[in-house]
Amino acid sequence: MRYNTLGRTGIKVSEICLGTMTWGSQNTPAEAHEQLDYAFDHGVNLIDTAELYPTTPLSEETYGSTERIIGDWLAARGRRDDVVVATKVAGSGRPYIRNGEPITPQGIDQALEASLRRLKTDYIDLYQLHWPNRGHYHFRNAWSYDPSRQETEQVTADLKAILDKLGDLVKAGKIRAVGLSNETAWGTMKMLDLARRYGLPRVATIQNEYNLLYRPYDLDLAEVSHHEDVGLLAYSPLAAGLLTGKYLDGAKPAGSRLSINGDLGGRFTPHQEPAVAAYVALAREHGLDPAQMALAFCLRRPFMTSVIIGATSMAQLKTNIGAAGVTLSQDVMNGIRRLHRLYPAPI
């Protein structure tokens, strides 16, 4: 396991991060704790969660359950100082979370205090904005994304107010570092500019989707990462399980994410099938596990801070963590490059 630094914070994190969004719905607390024990025994020190989780499915009844499960593990194992805990404040859209309101300074106070209680800790290592108030192109919104009606002064004032609040929480010792999620290049640069101008916390990371089927980060955000030391925390590196090949030819394994939410968050479309089949075939041609090839590709990207894996079984977890030891040959990389040209945006 290799370790990278969160932005310019000095906090060292494993190149593989343990994702948690199935804990409390698809996974029991005992299963989650088994995953945590195994991951940390194999060098993983970063856990990513959110007040919103679990997500399969999202519901008012399970809201916050994942953080509670992690908090119980942290309390039982007594390893808080060895763990880097990342969580997120939810934005607008869910009526049972602060009446569906966008992120505000007051809402951050409420969300953070609740997360601290559930996680049974007095500080969060990385506190992230789950999605922007102004809208974005993530979550399959690329085809309708239009920022032309945004009011620049209003958006800037909103970001400044949020960053002011995060600065207060950093000074209070409740947050160590700040991160973004589902952000754009402009949004990231604006936050960096505000931090520089007003002496506020500097964004350390950006958590966006990144995988062989979804690679907009390779463009403007890769340049931001390089020049500004804001690394990527890649979520859904297996495209919600598509890149394992388990859904090919209409397969829908019992208990899988596809069997629960129906379309994998909009990813399960006819466009992805030929691309997935091609990547799976490439992996098998070179004697690689398809999931490990997909993860190993993400791990070698120059802007990557950590790749967030998720698993509902121990077998999946062991396969995913094992990707840290996989090296992709130049022939495999050439094959990936060729397939990306053929299937640039299948999800």
N, C-alpha and C positions, 0 to 999 in steps of 0.2 A: 504494500500500500504506500503510495506517495502522498505528500502533503503540500498544500498550497496556502498562500496567505490571503485572507479576506481583504481585498483592496489594499489600503495602506494602514490597516488597523494593527498589524502584528499578530492577529489571531490566526493560528495554524489549523487548517481543517483537512480531513482526508479527501482524496480525489473522488471517492464515492461517498455519497450522503444517503442515509436511510430515510426514505419517504414513508409516510404514515397514514395516508388518507383512507386506507381500508380498515383501519383499526377502530372497532366499535360498530362495524356493520358486517363486512365480509370476514373480519378476523375478531376472535374473542380476545379479552385482555391477556389470557394465558398464552395464546399464540403470539400476540404482540410482544410480550415479555421474552418469549423464546427467541424471536427475531432479534430483539435488542441485545440479548446476551450473546448470540452468535456473531452479530455484526461487530460488536465491540471487542469480542475476543479475536476478531480478524482485522483489527486496525481501523475500523470506522469510528470516528469520533463526532460526527455531525449528524444531528437529527433535524429534519424539517417537518414542521406541522403548521397548523393554522387554527384560529378559533372556529372557522367554518366546518372543519373536518369532524366526522368522515363524510365522504362524498358519494359513496356507492350504496344506496342513494343518499342525496342530501335530504335532510328532514329536520324539523323543529325538535323532534323527539331525541335525535342523536346529536344535535348541535353541542359541540364542546367535549364530546365523549373521548375523542382521540387525545386531547391534551390531558384529560383526567387519567387515562391509561398510562401516558408517559410520566405524569407526576407520581403515580403510584410506584412505577419502576424506579424513578430517581430516588424516591424516599426509601424504598426497600433496599436498593443496592448501595446507597450512600456514595455515589460517584459523581455528584454534581460538578465538581471542579474539573473532572476529566472529560466532561461532555460539553459540546458546543450546541446549544439549543437555539434553533431558529423558528420563529412563528410569525403569524401575519394578522393584521387587522383587516377585516372584511370591508369592502366598499358597498355601494348601494345595490339593491335588488332583492334582498331577502327580508320580507316583512317581520320575521321573528328576530332579526338582528338589528337592534336600534331602529325599529320601524322602517327598515329598508332605506335609511338615509345614507348619503355619501359620507366619506371620511371627513371628520371635523376634529379640531383640537379636543373638544369635550368628548367626542366619541372615542378618540384614541385613549384618553384617560380611563374611560369606562372599560374599553376592550382590554387594555393592558392589565388593569387591576384584576379583571376576571381571569385572564390567561395566567397571571402569576399565581392566583389561588388554585386554579386547576392543575398547573404544573408543579405546584408545591415548591416554589423557588422564589427568591426575592430579586432576581434579575434575569433578563433575556439577553443572550449573547448577540443575536441578530434579529432585529424587529423590522418586518417588511410590510409595505403597503401592497395589499393583495392585488388590487387593480386600480387604475387611475379614475378619478372622479369625472374627468372630461370625456371619457370614451377612448377606445383603442381598437387595434385591428386583430387582437388575439381572440381566442375562443371561437374560431371560424368566422370572425367578423371582417376578414380582409376584403370580401367581395362587396361589402356595403360601406366600408370605412370612408368617412368624409370629414376631415377636420376643419373645413373651410368656414363653418359656422361658429367655431370657438372664438370667444372674446379673449384676446391675448392678455389684456390687463387683468381681467377677472381670473383667468387661469393662473397667472403669475402670483396674484395676491393669495389665491387658494393654496398654492404650493408653498409660499412663504409662511403662511399661518401654520400649515402642517409641520414644516421644518422647524419653526420656532418651538412648537410643542415638543417635538422629538428632541430638540436641543435641551429643553428643560428636563426631560426625562433622562437624558444622558448625564447631565450635571447631577441629577438626583441619584445616580447609580442604578437606575432601574433598567437601563438599556446600555449595552456596550457599543453596538454598531447599528447602522441603519441600512436597509436595503429596499430595492424596488422590485416589483413583479408585474409581468404583463405590460411592460413599458415600451416606449419608443425612444429613438435616438434623441429627438428634440426634448422629450420630457426628462431624460436622464441628464442631458447637458444643462437644461434649465435648473435642475436641482443642484448640480455641481456649481453652477454660476452663483446661485443664491447662497450656497454654503460658503463660497469663497468671499463674496461681497460682505456678508453679515457675520462671519465667524461662526457658522452653524455646522452641525455634523455633516461630514462628507459621505455621500453614498458609497458603500463598499462593494455592493453586488447588485446584480439584476437577475431575477429569476424568471426566465421565459421558457416557453416550449422550444425544444431543439431535438431533432432526430433526423434520420436519413430521409424521411418523407416531408419534413418541414424545416426549412433552413433559411428563413429570412434574416436570421442573426448574422449570417455570413457577410452581409452587405454593410450597411451603415453602423450597426451596433458593434460589429467586430472592430471597426476603426475606433469607436469610442472606448472599447475595452483596452485596446492597445495603448492609446495615448493618455487615457485617464485612469488606468489601473482599477477599472470596475469590471470584475470578472463575472462570467456567466455561471449561474446555478441552473443547470438544464433539467427542466421537468419533462416528463413523458418521453424519455429517451428511446423507449420501445414503441412509441406511438400508441399508448394505451394497450399494448400487447400485440398489435398488428404485426410488428416486425419479428415476433417469435414464429410466425407462420401458423399459429394455432387456429386462426379463423379462416384460413384458405378453403376454397371450394364450399363455402356455405357452412362450415363447421361452427357450432356454437356450444362449447363445452359447458356442462352444468356448473353453476356457481361462478362462472367467469363474469368479468365486467360487462361483456356484451350481452350476456343473458339477463343482466340486471337493468342496464340503462338503455339498451336498444340500439344506439348508434355510436357509442364510444365518444360522446361529446361532439358529434358531427363528423367524426373521422371515418366512420364506416360507410363509405360510398363506393359505387362501382369504379371510381377512378383509382382507388388505392390497390385494388386486387392485382392488376398486372405488375405494378411497381413492387408490391410486397413479394409476389411470386418470383420476380427477378432477383431481388436481394437475397431471398432464402436460397435460391438456386446458386447464387454466387458463393454464399457461405458454404454450402454443402460441397460445391466443386473444390473448395480449398480445405475441406475437412474441418470446418469451423462450425460451432453452434451458432445458429442465426442470431439469437439474442446476444451472445457474447461478441459477435462481430459488430452488431449495431452499437453496443455499449463501448467497445474498444475504439470505434471510430470517434464517438463523442469525446472519449477520454484524451485523445491525442490532438484535439483542436486547440490552437494556440491561445484562445481567449477563455478556456474552460477553467473555472475554479473548482467545481465539483459537479458530478453527475448524480442526480437524485433517482435512486432505484426504488421500486415498490414491488412487493410480493405478497401473495396470499398463501403461499406454501413454503415450507423450508427448502424444498427442492428448488423452487424458483429463486429463493434468496441466495442459495449456495451458487447457483449458476451465475447470477448477476454479480455477486461479489467476486467470483472467479474471473470475471472479465478484466479485473485489474492486472492480471498476469498474462493477458493475451496481447501478442504483438502482431500487427497486420503487415503482411508483406507488401512490397511495391505493386505486385500483381493484383492483390486484393484492392489496394487503394486506387489503382488504375481502373479496375472494374467498377468501383463505387463512383468514380468520376464519370465514367461512361453512362452508368445508369441514371445519375443525377441529370445529365443532359437530356436523357430520354424522358424522364419523369420529374420535372423540376418542381411541381406543386400539386402532388396527387391528393393531398388532404388540406 
